[in-house]
Amino acid sequence: MKTAHHASLPRDAATAETFAIRARADDSLPTISVVAPVYNEEEVLGEFHRRVSATLSKIGADYELVLVNDGSRDRTLAVMDALQAADAHLTVVDLSRNFGKELALTAGLDHTSGEVVVVLDADLQDPPELIPEMLAGWREGYDIVYGVRSHREGETWLKKRTASLFYRFIRRVSRVDIPRDTGDFRLMTRRVVLELTRLREQHRFMKGLFAWVGFPSKAMPYRRLPRAAGKSKWSYWHLWNLALEGITSFTIGPLKIATYLGLSVAVLSLLYAAIVIWKTLMYGDEVRGYPSLMVVVLFLGGVQLISVGVLGEYIGRIFNEVKKRPLYLINRVLPSRLRAAAIEPPREGV
C-alpha cells in the first residue's frame, strides 16, 4: 500500500479539492489528522492514544494525532507531554486557559495537516476503530462522513429525550439541515476543514457549522459507547447553554416567536377590552375583579420580559462578535513530524 505525502498544506479550497480527487483516483492513502479536544482526561488519555495509534498504524497511512489541552486542571497536560516525547505522530496544542470544547475543537482543526481530518472525543465514546469505515466513505467520493448514534449507551433517559427534542426543534426552525443524533465524530476532507477555518464567529455550535458548509456527506450509523474512564464534563446546565448557542447561532426563530406571541397577546387584549366595553354599555356592568386584573397585568409583564430576554440574547452575541477578539490563545504547541514538515519556512525578506 502506498502512502500519499505532501511537502506543505493546500493553500485554498481549489488546491484541496485537487488533492482529494487525486487521492481517490488511485490506491494511495491520504495523510490523516485525528483531532481531540481534551479537558481533565488523564485517566483515559493513555488508552485513547494507544487505540488511535493502533488503528492508524494498521491502516498504513501517514498520520498525526492532534490533542488540544483546554485548560485541564489535573495531570492531563503532563500525560500529553510524555506521550508527545515518545511519539513523533503527536501534536500537543496547549491553550492558555479553558475556552470550552467548541473553541478547543476549532484550535485543533486550525493545527491539522492531513488530507483528511477525523474528529474524536478523547473519552472513547466514539470508537477509533471505525476510522477505516469512514475512509471507505471518503473513497466513494464523500467529503464528510459523519457518525449517527444508533445507540447511546451509558446515558440517562432524560438526556436522550432532551437531545432528541432539541434536534427536532432546531431542524424545524433552522434553514440548515442539522442531522439528528449526530455529534462531532466525523471525517472531513481538507477542503471542508479549510472552509471551516474561515468561520471565526465567537459563539460556535460546531455541529451546526459542520452542516452549514455543505459538501457531499454520508451518514455512518454506530453504537456510541459509555465513557472508558472518568466523568462527563457536560452537566445539564452546560448542555442547556450549548443548546442556546445552537439555536441563536442558526435561527432567528425565537425572535419571530416573541413577535408572534406579542401580536397574539395584543389581539386578545383588544378583544377582551371590546367585551368589557360592550358589557358596560349594554348592562352598566362596572369593571371589577382585582384578581383577574392582576393576572392580566402579570401575564403581559411576563410576555414582555421574555421578549426582552430573547432580544437580549441576540444583542449580547452581537456585542461579543463586534469586539473581534481572537477565538483562543495558545500557550505552546509541540508539533508532530507531519505538522513540522507541513509548515513552510518563512521566505526571505518577509
PADOMI-588337 format. One record per residue (C-alpha): residue number from 1; residue in three letters; x, y, z. Coordinates in Angstrom, 1 decimal. Each point is the difference from the previous one (the first is absolute). Layout:
BEGIN
<rec resi="NUM" resn="ALA" east="X" north="Y" up="Z"/>
...
//
This chain:
BEGIN
<rec resi="1" resn="MET" east="0.0" north="0.0" up="0.0"/>
<rec resi="2" resn="LYS" east="1.3" north="3.4" up="-0.9"/>
<rec resi="3" resn="THR" east="-0.2" north="3.1" up="2.1"/>
<rec resi="4" resn="ALA" east="-0.6" north="3.4" up="-1.3"/>
<rec resi="5" resn="HIS" east="2.3" north="2.7" up="1.3"/>
<rec resi="6" resn="HIS" east="0.0" north="3.9" up="-0.4"/>
<rec resi="7" resn="ALA" east="2.8" north="2.4" up="0.7"/>
<rec resi="8" resn="SER" east="-2.5" north="2.7" up="1.0"/>
<rec resi="9" resn="LEU" east="-3.7" north="0.7" up="0.7"/>
<rec resi="10" resn="PRO" east="-2.4" north="0.9" up="-2.7"/>
<rec resi="11" resn="ARG" east="-0.3" north="3.8" up="-0.3"/>
<rec resi="12" resn="ASP" east="-3.7" north="0.2" up="-1.0"/>
<rec resi="13" resn="ALA" east="-3.1" north="-2.1" up="-0.5"/>
<rec resi="14" resn="ALA" east="0.7" north="-0.6" up="-3.7"/>
<rec resi="15" resn="THR" east="3.4" north="-1.5" up="0.7"/>
<rec resi="16" resn="ALA" east="-1.5" north="-2.1" up="2.8"/>
<rec resi="17" resn="GLU" east="-2.7" north="-1.3" up="-2.4"/>
<rec resi="18" resn="THR" east="2.8" north="-0.9" up="-2.5"/>
<rec resi="19" resn="PHE" east="1.7" north="-2.0" up="2.8"/>
<rec resi="20" resn="ALA" east="-3.3" north="-1.8" up="0.9"/>
<rec resi="21" resn="ILE" east="-0.7" north="-1.0" up="-3.7"/>
<rec resi="22" resn="ARG" east="3.6" north="-1.2" up="-0.5"/>
<rec resi="23" resn="ALA" east="0.0" north="-2.0" up="3.2"/>
<rec resi="24" resn="ARG" east="-3.3" north="-1.7" up="-0.9"/>
<rec resi="25" resn="ALA" east="1.1" north="-0.7" up="-3.6"/>
<rec resi="26" resn="ASP" east="2.6" north="-2.6" up="1.0"/>
<rec resi="27" resn="ASP" east="0.7" north="-2.5" up="2.8"/>
<rec resi="28" resn="SER" east="2.2" north="2.4" up="2.0"/>
<rec resi="29" resn="LEU" east="-1.0" north="0.9" up="3.6"/>
<rec resi="30" resn="PRO" east="-0.6" north="3.6" up="1.2"/>
<rec resi="31" resn="THR" east="1.9" north="1.5" up="2.8"/>
<rec resi="32" resn="ILE" east="-2.3" north="0.0" up="3.1"/>
<rec resi="33" resn="SER" east="-0.3" north="2.4" up="2.8"/>
<rec resi="34" resn="VAL" east="-2.0" north="-1.0" up="3.1"/>
<rec resi="35" resn="VAL" east="-1.2" north="2.9" up="2.2"/>
<rec resi="36" resn="ALA" east="-1.1" north="-0.4" up="3.6"/>
<rec resi="37" resn="PRO" east="-0.7" north="2.9" up="2.5"/>
<rec resi="38" resn="VAL" east="1.0" north="-1.1" up="3.5"/>
<rec resi="39" resn="TYR" east="-1.1" north="1.3" up="3.4"/>
<rec resi="40" resn="ASN" east="0.9" north="-1.9" up="3.2"/>
<rec resi="41" resn="GLU" east="0.4" north="-3.4" up="-1.7"/>
<rec resi="42" resn="GLU" east="3.1" north="-1.3" up="1.6"/>
<rec resi="43" resn="GLU" east="-1.6" north="-3.4" up="0.8"/>
<rec resi="44" resn="VAL" east="-0.9" north="-0.8" up="-3.6"/>
<rec resi="45" resn="LEU" east="2.6" north="1.8" up="-2.0"/>
<rec resi="46" resn="GLY" east="2.5" north="-2.8" up="-0.2"/>
<rec resi="47" resn="GLU" east="-2.5" north="-2.6" up="-1.2"/>
<rec resi="48" resn="PHE" east="-1.4" north="2.5" up="-2.5"/>
<rec resi="49" resn="HIS" east="3.5" north="0.6" up="-1.4"/>
<rec resi="50" resn="ARG" east="0.6" north="-3.8" up="-0.2"/>
<rec resi="51" resn="ARG" east="-3.2" north="-0.8" up="-1.8"/>
<rec resi="52" resn="VAL" east="0.2" north="2.9" up="-2.5"/>
<rec resi="53" resn="SER" east="3.7" north="-0.8" up="-0.8"/>
<rec resi="54" resn="ALA" east="-0.8" north="-3.7" up="-0.4"/>
<rec resi="55" resn="THR" east="-2.8" north="0.7" up="-2.4"/>
<rec resi="56" resn="LEU" east="1.9" north="2.5" up="-2.1"/>
<rec resi="57" resn="SER" east="3.1" north="-2.2" up="-0.1"/>
<rec resi="58" resn="LYS" east="-2.0" north="-2.9" up="-1.2"/>
<rec resi="59" resn="ILE" east="-1.4" north="2.1" up="-2.8"/>
<rec resi="60" resn="GLY" east="3.5" north="0.8" up="-1.2"/>
<rec resi="61" resn="ALA" east="-0.5" north="3.7" up="-0.7"/>
<rec resi="62" resn="ASP" east="2.2" north="2.8" up="1.3"/>
<rec resi="63" resn="TYR" east="-1.8" north="1.7" up="2.8"/>
<rec resi="64" resn="GLU" east="0.0" north="2.4" up="2.9"/>
<rec resi="65" resn="LEU" east="-2.0" north="0.2" up="3.2"/>
<rec resi="66" resn="VAL" east="-0.8" north="3.6" up="1.1"/>
<rec resi="67" resn="LEU" east="-0.8" north="0.3" up="3.7"/>
<rec resi="68" resn="VAL" east="-1.3" north="3.3" up="1.2"/>
<rec resi="69" resn="ASN" east="0.4" north="0.7" up="3.7"/>
<rec resi="70" resn="ASP" east="-3.0" north="2.2" up="0.9"/>
<rec resi="71" resn="GLY" east="1.3" north="1.3" up="3.4"/>
<rec resi="72" resn="SER" east="0.0" north="-3.3" up="1.8"/>
<rec resi="73" resn="ARG" east="0.5" north="0.2" up="3.8"/>
<rec resi="74" resn="ASP" east="1.2" north="-3.6" up="0.5"/>
<rec resi="75" resn="ARG" east="3.1" north="-1.7" up="-1.4"/>
<rec resi="76" resn="THR" east="-1.4" north="-0.1" up="-3.5"/>
<rec resi="77" resn="LEU" east="2.7" north="2.3" up="-1.5"/>
<rec resi="78" resn="ALA" east="2.8" north="-1.9" up="1.7"/>
<rec resi="79" resn="VAL" east="-1.4" north="-3.2" up="-1.6"/>
<rec resi="80" resn="MET" east="-0.2" north="1.7" up="-3.4"/>
<rec resi="81" resn="ASP" east="3.6" north="1.2" up="0.2"/>
<rec resi="82" resn="ALA" east="1.2" north="-3.5" up="0.9"/>
<rec resi="83" resn="LEU" east="-1.9" north="-1.5" up="-2.9"/>
<rec resi="84" resn="GLN" east="1.3" north="2.6" up="-2.4"/>
<rec resi="85" resn="ALA" east="3.6" north="-0.5" up="1.1"/>
<rec resi="86" resn="ALA" east="-0.3" north="-3.7" up="-0.8"/>
<rec resi="87" resn="ASP" east="-2.1" north="0.2" up="-3.2"/>
<rec resi="88" resn="ALA" east="0.9" north="2.2" up="-3.0"/>
<rec resi="89" resn="HIS" east="-3.6" north="-0.3" up="-1.3"/>
<rec resi="90" resn="LEU" east="-1.3" north="2.1" up="2.8"/>
<rec resi="91" resn="THR" east="-0.7" north="3.8" up="0.0"/>
<rec resi="92" resn="VAL" east="-0.8" north="1.7" up="3.3"/>
<rec resi="93" resn="VAL" east="-1.9" north="3.3" up="-0.1"/>
<rec resi="94" resn="ASP" east="0.0" north="1.5" up="3.5"/>
<rec resi="95" resn="LEU" east="-2.6" north="2.8" up="0.3"/>
<rec resi="96" resn="SER" east="0.7" north="2.9" up="2.4"/>
<rec resi="97" resn="ARG" east="-3.2" north="-0.8" up="2.0"/>
<rec resi="98" resn="ASN" east="-3.3" north="-1.9" up="-0.2"/>
<rec resi="99" resn="PHE" east="-1.9" north="1.4" up="-3.1"/>
<rec resi="100" resn="GLY" east="-2.6" north="-2.8" up="-0.3"/>
<rec resi="101" resn="LYS" east="-0.2" north="-3.0" up="-2.2"/>
<rec resi="102" resn="GLU" east="-1.3" north="1.8" up="-3.1"/>
<rec resi="103" resn="LEU" east="3.0" north="2.4" up="-0.1"/>
<rec resi="104" resn="ALA" east="2.4" north="-2.7" up="1.0"/>
<rec resi="105" resn="LEU" east="-1.2" north="-2.1" up="-3.0"/>
<rec resi="106" resn="THR" east="0.5" north="3.1" up="-2.2"/>
<rec resi="107" resn="ALA" east="3.5" north="0.3" up="1.2"/>
<rec resi="108" resn="GLY" east="0.6" north="-3.6" up="-0.8"/>
<rec resi="109" resn="LEU" east="-1.3" north="0.4" up="-3.5"/>
<rec resi="110" resn="ASP" east="2.2" north="3.0" up="-0.5"/>
<rec resi="111" resn="HIS" east="3.0" north="-2.1" up="0.8"/>
<rec resi="112" resn="THR" east="-0.7" north="-3.0" up="-2.3"/>
<rec resi="113" resn="SER" east="2.1" north="-1.0" up="-3.0"/>
<rec resi="114" resn="GLY" east="-1.6" north="-3.1" up="-1.4"/>
<rec resi="115" resn="GLU" east="-1.9" north="-0.4" up="-3.2"/>
<rec resi="116" resn="VAL" east="-2.9" north="-1.3" up="2.0"/>
<rec resi="117" resn="VAL" east="-0.8" north="1.0" up="3.6"/>
<rec resi="118" resn="VAL" east="-1.8" north="-2.2" up="2.5"/>
<rec resi="119" resn="VAL" east="-1.6" north="1.5" up="3.2"/>
<rec resi="120" resn="LEU" east="-0.2" north="-2.2" up="3.0"/>
<rec resi="121" resn="ASP" east="-0.9" north="0.4" up="3.7"/>
<rec resi="122" resn="ALA" east="2.8" north="-1.0" up="2.3"/>
<rec resi="123" resn="ASP" east="-2.3" north="-1.9" up="2.3"/>
<rec resi="124" resn="LEU" east="-0.2" north="-2.9" up="-2.6"/>
<rec resi="125" resn="GLN" east="-3.8" north="0.2" up="-0.3"/>
<rec resi="126" resn="ASP" east="0.7" north="0.3" up="-3.8"/>
<rec resi="127" resn="PRO" east="2.0" north="-3.1" up="-0.9"/>
<rec resi="128" resn="PRO" east="3.2" north="0.8" up="-1.9"/>
<rec resi="129" resn="GLU" east="-0.3" north="-3.5" up="-1.6"/>
<rec resi="130" resn="LEU" east="-2.7" north="1.5" up="-2.3"/>
<rec resi="131" resn="ILE" east="2.5" north="2.2" up="-1.8"/>
<rec resi="132" resn="PRO" east="0.5" north="-2.6" up="-2.8"/>
<rec resi="133" resn="GLU" east="-3.7" north="0.0" up="-0.6"/>
<rec resi="134" resn="MET" east="0.0" north="3.8" up="-0.3"/>
<rec resi="135" resn="LEU" east="2.9" north="-0.3" up="-2.5"/>
<rec resi="136" resn="ALA" east="-2.2" north="-2.3" up="-2.1"/>
<rec resi="137" resn="GLY" east="-2.6" north="2.8" up="-0.2"/>
<rec resi="138" resn="TRP" east="2.8" north="2.4" up="-1.0"/>
<rec resi="139" resn="ARG" east="1.1" north="-2.3" up="-2.8"/>
<rec resi="140" resn="GLU" east="-3.6" north="0.0" up="-1.3"/>
<rec resi="141" resn="GLY" east="0.4" north="3.7" up="-0.6"/>
<rec resi="142" resn="TYR" east="-1.5" north="1.5" up="3.2"/>
<rec resi="143" resn="ASP" east="1.6" north="3.1" up="1.6"/>
<rec resi="144" resn="ILE" east="-1.7" north="-0.6" up="3.3"/>
<rec resi="145" resn="VAL" east="-0.7" north="-3.4" up="1.7"/>
<rec resi="146" resn="TYR" east="-1.8" north="0.7" up="3.3"/>
<rec resi="147" resn="GLY" east="-1.0" north="-2.4" up="2.7"/>
<rec resi="148" resn="VAL" east="-3.7" north="-0.5" up="0.9"/>
<rec resi="149" resn="ARG" east="-0.6" north="-1.4" up="3.5"/>
<rec resi="150" resn="SER" east="-2.2" north="-3.0" up="-0.4"/>
<rec resi="151" resn="HIS" east="0.4" north="-0.9" up="3.7"/>
<rec resi="152" resn="ARG" east="1.2" north="2.3" up="2.8"/>
<rec resi="153" resn="GLU" east="1.2" north="-2.2" up="2.8"/>
<rec resi="154" resn="GLY" east="0.7" north="1.3" up="3.4"/>
<rec resi="155" resn="GLU" east="-2.3" north="3.0" up="-0.3"/>
<rec resi="156" resn="THR" east="-3.2" north="0.7" up="1.9"/>
<rec resi="157" resn="TRP" east="-3.5" north="-0.1" up="-1.5"/>
<rec resi="158" resn="LEU" east="-0.4" north="3.7" up="0.8"/>
<rec resi="159" resn="LYS" east="3.2" north="0.9" up="-1.9"/>
<rec resi="160" resn="LYS" east="-1.0" north="-2.0" up="-3.0"/>
<rec resi="161" resn="ARG" east="-3.5" north="1.5" up="-0.1"/>
<rec resi="162" resn="THR" east="1.1" north="3.6" up="0.4"/>
<rec resi="163" resn="ALA" east="2.7" north="-0.5" up="-2.7"/>
<rec resi="164" resn="SER" east="-2.7" north="-1.4" up="-2.4"/>
<rec resi="165" resn="LEU" east="-2.3" north="2.9" up="0.7"/>
<rec resi="166" resn="PHE" east="2.8" north="2.5" up="-0.6"/>
<rec resi="167" resn="TYR" east="1.0" north="-1.4" up="-3.3"/>
<rec resi="168" resn="ARG" east="-3.7" north="-0.2" up="-1.1"/>
<rec resi="169" resn="PHE" east="-0.5" north="3.6" up="1.0"/>
<rec resi="170" resn="ILE" east="3.1" north="1.4" up="-1.7"/>
<rec resi="171" resn="ARG" east="-0.6" north="-1.9" up="-3.2"/>
<rec resi="172" resn="ARG" east="-3.5" north="1.5" up="-0.1"/>
<rec resi="173" resn="VAL" east="1.0" north="3.6" up="0.6"/>
<rec resi="174" resn="SER" east="3.4" north="0.2" up="-1.7"/>
<rec resi="175" resn="ARG" east="0.7" north="0.2" up="-3.7"/>
<rec resi="176" resn="VAL" east="3.0" north="-2.3" up="0.5"/>
<rec resi="177" resn="ASP" east="-0.7" north="-3.7" up="-0.1"/>
<rec resi="178" resn="ILE" east="1.8" north="-1.2" up="3.1"/>
<rec resi="179" resn="PRO" east="-0.2" north="-3.8" up="0.2"/>
<rec resi="180" resn="ARG" east="-1.6" north="-1.6" up="3.0"/>
<rec resi="181" resn="ASP" east="2.0" north="-2.0" up="2.6"/>
<rec resi="182" resn="THR" east="3.2" north="1.3" up="-1.4"/>
<rec resi="183" resn="GLY" east="2.9" north="1.3" up="2.0"/>
<rec resi="184" resn="ASP" east="3.5" north="1.1" up="-1.0"/>
<rec resi="185" resn="PHE" east="1.2" north="-3.5" up="-1.0"/>
<rec resi="186" resn="ARG" east="0.7" north="0.3" up="-3.8"/>
<rec resi="187" resn="LEU" east="2.6" north="-0.1" up="-2.8"/>
<rec resi="188" resn="MET" east="0.5" north="3.1" up="-2.2"/>
<rec resi="189" resn="THR" east="2.1" north="0.7" up="-3.0"/>
<rec resi="190" resn="ARG" east="2.6" north="2.8" up="0.0"/>
<rec resi="191" resn="ARG" east="-2.3" north="2.4" up="-2.0"/>
<rec resi="192" resn="VAL" east="-2.7" north="-0.4" up="2.6"/>
<rec resi="193" resn="VAL" east="2.4" north="0.9" up="2.8"/>
<rec resi="194" resn="LEU" east="1.3" north="3.0" up="-1.9"/>
<rec resi="195" resn="GLU" east="-3.5" north="1.3" up="-0.3"/>
<rec resi="196" resn="LEU" east="-0.7" north="-0.6" up="3.6"/>
<rec resi="197" resn="THR" east="3.1" north="1.9" up="1.1"/>
<rec resi="198" resn="ARG" east="-1.3" north="3.1" up="-1.9"/>
<rec resi="199" resn="LEU" east="-3.0" north="0.1" up="2.4"/>
<rec resi="200" resn="ARG" east="1.3" north="2.0" up="3.0"/>
<rec resi="201" resn="GLU" east="-3.2" north="0.8" up="1.9"/>
<rec resi="202" resn="GLN" east="0.3" north="0.1" up="3.8"/>
<rec resi="203" resn="HIS" east="-3.1" north="-1.9" up="0.9"/>
<rec resi="204" resn="ARG" east="0.6" north="-3.3" up="-1.7"/>
<rec resi="205" resn="PHE" east="-2.2" north="-3.0" up="-0.3"/>
<rec resi="206" resn="MET" east="2.2" north="-2.4" up="-1.9"/>
<rec resi="207" resn="LYS" east="-2.7" north="-2.5" up="-0.9"/>
<rec resi="208" resn="GLY" east="-1.8" north="2.7" up="-1.8"/>
<rec resi="209" resn="LEU" east="3.2" north="1.4" up="-1.7"/>
<rec resi="210" resn="PHE" east="0.8" north="-3.5" up="-1.2"/>
<rec resi="211" resn="ALA" east="-3.4" north="-0.1" up="-1.7"/>
<rec resi="212" resn="TRP" east="0.1" north="3.6" up="-1.2"/>
<rec resi="213" resn="VAL" east="3.0" north="-0.5" up="-2.2"/>
<rec resi="214" resn="GLY" east="-1.8" north="-2.7" up="-2.0"/>
<rec resi="215" resn="PHE" east="2.0" north="-2.1" up="-2.4"/>
<rec resi="216" resn="PRO" east="-0.9" north="-3.7" up="-0.8"/>
<rec resi="217" resn="SER" east="-0.6" north="-1.8" up="3.2"/>
<rec resi="218" resn="LYS" east="-0.7" north="-3.5" up="1.1"/>
<rec resi="219" resn="ALA" east="-1.5" north="-1.3" up="3.3"/>
<rec resi="220" resn="MET" east="1.6" north="-2.9" up="1.8"/>
<rec resi="221" resn="PRO" east="-2.1" north="-1.6" up="2.8"/>
<rec resi="222" resn="TYR" east="2.0" north="-1.2" up="3.0"/>
<rec resi="223" resn="ARG" east="-0.5" north="-1.0" up="3.6"/>
<rec resi="224" resn="ARG" east="1.2" north="2.7" up="2.4"/>
<rec resi="225" resn="LEU" east="1.7" north="-1.6" up="3.0"/>
<rec resi="226" resn="PRO" east="0.1" north="1.1" up="3.6"/>
<rec resi="227" resn="ARG" east="3.1" north="2.0" up="1.2"/>
<rec resi="228" resn="ALA" east="3.1" north="-2.1" up="0.3"/>
<rec resi="229" resn="ALA" east="0.9" north="1.8" up="3.3"/>
<rec resi="230" resn="GLY" east="-0.6" north="3.2" up="1.9"/>
<rec resi="231" resn="LYS" east="-3.2" north="2.1" up="0.2"/>
<rec resi="232" resn="SER" east="-1.8" north="2.0" up="-2.6"/>
<rec resi="233" resn="LYS" east="0.7" north="3.7" up="0.0"/>
<rec resi="234" resn="TRP" east="-3.4" north="0.8" up="-1.5"/>
<rec resi="235" resn="SER" east="-2.6" north="0.8" up="2.7"/>
<rec resi="236" resn="TYR" east="-3.5" north="0.8" up="-0.9"/>
<rec resi="237" resn="TRP" east="0.8" north="3.7" up="0.5"/>
<rec resi="238" resn="HIS" east="2.9" north="-0.3" up="-2.6"/>
<rec resi="239" resn="LEU" east="-2.3" north="-1.9" up="-2.4"/>
<rec resi="240" resn="TRP" east="-2.7" north="2.7" up="0.4"/>
<rec resi="241" resn="ASN" east="2.5" north="2.8" up="-0.8"/>
<rec resi="242" resn="LEU" east="1.3" north="-2.0" up="-3.0"/>
<rec resi="243" resn="ALA" east="-3.6" north="-0.4" up="-1.2"/>
<rec resi="244" resn="LEU" east="-0.4" north="3.8" up="0.2"/>
<rec resi="245" resn="GLU" east="3.2" north="0.5" up="-2.0"/>
<rec resi="246" resn="GLY" east="-1.4" north="-2.3" up="-2.7"/>
<rec resi="247" resn="ILE" east="-3.4" north="1.6" up="-0.1"/>
<rec resi="248" resn="THR" east="1.2" north="3.6" up="0.0"/>
<rec resi="249" resn="SER" east="2.9" north="-0.7" up="-2.5"/>
<rec resi="250" resn="PHE" east="-2.2" north="-1.7" up="-2.7"/>
<rec resi="251" resn="THR" east="-3.4" north="1.5" up="0.3"/>
<rec resi="252" resn="ILE" east="-1.9" north="3.2" up="0.8"/>
<rec resi="253" resn="GLY" east="-3.0" north="-2.1" up="0.9"/>
<rec resi="254" resn="PRO" east="-0.1" north="1.1" up="3.7"/>
<rec resi="255" resn="LEU" east="-0.3" north="3.6" up="-1.2"/>
<rec resi="256" resn="LYS" east="-2.9" north="-0.9" up="-2.3"/>
<rec resi="257" resn="ILE" east="-1.6" north="-2.0" up="2.8"/>
<rec resi="258" resn="ALA" east="0.2" north="3.1" up="2.3"/>
<rec resi="259" resn="THR" east="-1.5" north="2.2" up="-2.8"/>
<rec resi="260" resn="TYR" east="-2.9" north="-2.4" up="-0.6"/>
<rec resi="261" resn="LEU" east="-0.6" north="-0.4" up="3.7"/>
<rec resi="262" resn="GLY" east="-0.1" north="3.8" up="0.4"/>
<rec resi="263" resn="LEU" east="-2.4" north="0.3" up="-2.9"/>
<rec resi="264" resn="SER" east="-2.2" north="-2.8" up="1.4"/>
<rec resi="265" resn="VAL" east="-0.1" north="1.6" up="3.4"/>
<rec resi="266" resn="ALA" east="-0.8" north="3.4" up="-1.5"/>
<rec resi="267" resn="VAL" east="-2.9" north="-1.4" up="-2.0"/>
<rec resi="268" resn="LEU" east="-1.4" north="-1.9" up="3.0"/>
<rec resi="269" resn="SER" east="0.3" north="3.2" up="2.1"/>
<rec resi="270" resn="LEU" east="-2.0" north="2.0" up="-2.5"/>
<rec resi="271" resn="LEU" east="-2.7" north="-2.7" up="-0.2"/>
<rec resi="272" resn="TYR" east="-0.2" north="0.0" up="3.8"/>
<rec resi="273" resn="ALA" east="-0.2" north="3.8" up="0.1"/>
<rec resi="274" resn="ALA" east="-2.8" north="0.0" up="-2.5"/>
<rec resi="275" resn="ILE" east="-1.9" north="-2.6" up="2.1"/>
<rec resi="276" resn="VAL" east="0.4" north="2.1" up="3.1"/>
<rec resi="277" resn="ILE" east="-1.1" north="3.2" up="-1.8"/>
<rec resi="278" resn="TRP" east="-3.0" north="-1.8" up="-1.5"/>
<rec resi="279" resn="LYS" east="-1.1" north="-1.4" up="3.4"/>
<rec resi="280" resn="THR" east="0.3" north="3.4" up="1.6"/>
<rec resi="281" resn="LEU" east="-2.1" north="1.8" up="-2.8"/>
<rec resi="282" resn="MET" east="-2.7" north="-2.8" up="-0.1"/>
<rec resi="283" resn="TYR" east="-0.3" north="-0.9" up="3.7"/>
<rec resi="284" resn="GLY" east="1.7" north="2.7" up="1.8"/>
<rec resi="285" resn="ASP" east="2.4" north="-2.6" up="1.4"/>
<rec resi="286" resn="GLU" east="2.8" north="1.7" up="1.8"/>
<rec resi="287" resn="VAL" east="3.5" north="-1.3" up="-0.7"/>
<rec resi="288" resn="ARG" east="0.9" north="-2.0" up="3.1"/>
<rec resi="289" resn="GLY" east="2.1" north="-2.9" up="1.1"/>
<rec resi="290" resn="TYR" east="3.3" north="0.9" up="1.5"/>
<rec resi="291" resn="PRO" east="1.3" north="-3.7" up="-0.3"/>
<rec resi="292" resn="SER" east="-0.8" north="-0.2" up="-3.7"/>
<rec resi="293" resn="LEU" east="1.7" north="3.4" up="-0.5"/>
<rec resi="294" resn="MET" east="3.1" north="-1.1" up="1.7"/>
<rec resi="295" resn="VAL" east="0.1" north="-3.2" up="-2.0"/>
<rec resi="296" resn="VAL" east="-0.2" north="2.0" up="-3.3"/>
<rec resi="297" resn="VAL" east="2.7" north="2.5" up="1.2"/>
<rec resi="298" resn="LEU" east="2.4" north="-2.7" up="1.1"/>
<rec resi="299" resn="PHE" east="-0.6" north="-2.0" up="-3.2"/>
<rec resi="300" resn="LEU" east="0.7" north="3.1" up="-2.2"/>
<rec resi="301" resn="GLY" east="3.1" north="0.8" up="2.1"/>
<rec resi="302" resn="GLY" east="1.3" north="-3.6" up="-0.4"/>
<rec resi="303" resn="VAL" east="-0.5" north="0.1" up="-3.8"/>
<rec resi="304" resn="GLN" east="1.9" north="3.3" up="-0.1"/>
<rec resi="305" resn="LEU" east="2.9" north="-1.3" up="2.2"/>
<rec resi="306" resn="ILE" east="0.3" north="-3.2" up="-2.1"/>
<rec resi="307" resn="SER" east="0.1" north="2.0" up="-3.2"/>
<rec resi="308" resn="VAL" east="2.6" north="2.4" up="1.4"/>
<rec resi="309" resn="GLY" east="2.1" north="-3.0" up="1.2"/>
<rec resi="310" resn="VAL" east="-0.1" north="-1.6" up="-3.4"/>
<rec resi="311" resn="LEU" east="1.0" north="3.3" up="-1.6"/>
<rec resi="312" resn="GLY" east="2.8" north="0.3" up="2.6"/>
<rec resi="313" resn="GLU" east="1.4" north="-3.4" up="-0.9"/>
<rec resi="314" resn="TYR" east="0.5" north="1.1" up="-3.6"/>
<rec resi="315" resn="ILE" east="1.3" north="3.5" up="0.9"/>
<rec resi="316" resn="GLY" east="2.5" north="-1.6" up="2.3"/>
<rec resi="317" resn="ARG" east="1.3" north="-2.2" up="-2.8"/>
<rec resi="318" resn="ILE" east="0.3" north="3.1" up="-2.2"/>
<rec resi="319" resn="PHE" east="2.0" north="1.7" up="2.7"/>
<rec resi="320" resn="ASN" east="2.4" north="-2.9" up="0.3"/>
<rec resi="321" resn="GLU" east="0.5" north="-0.2" up="-3.8"/>
<rec resi="322" resn="VAL" east="0.7" north="3.7" up="-0.6"/>
<rec resi="323" resn="LYS" east="2.9" north="-0.1" up="2.5"/>
<rec resi="324" resn="LYS" east="1.8" north="-2.4" up="-2.4"/>
<rec resi="325" resn="ARG" east="2.1" north="-1.6" up="2.6"/>
<rec resi="326" resn="PRO" east="2.0" north="-3.1" up="-1.0"/>
<rec resi="327" resn="LEU" east="-1.9" north="-3.2" up="0.5"/>
<rec resi="328" resn="TYR" east="2.7" north="-1.5" up="2.2"/>
<rec resi="329" resn="LEU" east="3.6" north="0.6" up="1.2"/>
<rec resi="330" resn="ILE" east="2.7" north="-2.6" up="0.0"/>
<rec resi="331" resn="ASN" east="2.6" north="-0.5" up="2.7"/>
<rec resi="332" resn="ARG" east="2.2" north="-2.3" up="-2.2"/>
<rec resi="333" resn="VAL" east="-0.1" north="-2.5" up="-2.8"/>
<rec resi="334" resn="LEU" east="2.1" north="-3.2" up="-0.3"/>
<rec resi="335" resn="PRO" east="-0.4" north="-1.1" up="-3.6"/>
<rec resi="336" resn="SER" east="0.0" north="-3.5" up="-1.4"/>
<rec resi="337" resn="ARG" east="2.4" north="-1.1" up="-2.8"/>
<rec resi="338" resn="LEU" east="-2.8" north="0.5" up="-2.5"/>
<rec resi="339" resn="ARG" east="-0.9" north="3.4" up="1.3"/>
<rec resi="340" resn="ALA" east="3.6" north="1.2" up="0.1"/>
<rec resi="341" resn="ALA" east="0.5" north="-1.2" up="-3.6"/>
<rec resi="342" resn="ALA" east="-3.2" north="1.8" up="-1.1"/>
<rec resi="343" resn="ILE" east="1.0" north="3.4" up="1.4"/>
<rec resi="344" resn="GLU" east="2.0" north="1.9" up="-2.7"/>
<rec resi="345" resn="PRO" east="3.0" north="2.0" up="1.2"/>
<rec resi="346" resn="PRO" east="-0.5" north="3.8" up="-0.4"/>
<rec resi="347" resn="ARG" east="1.2" north="1.5" up="-3.3"/>
<rec resi="348" resn="GLU" east="3.0" north="2.4" up="0.0"/>
<rec resi="349" resn="GLY" east="-1.0" north="3.6" up="0.3"/>
<rec resi="350" resn="VAL" east="-3.4" north="-0.7" up="1.4"/>
//
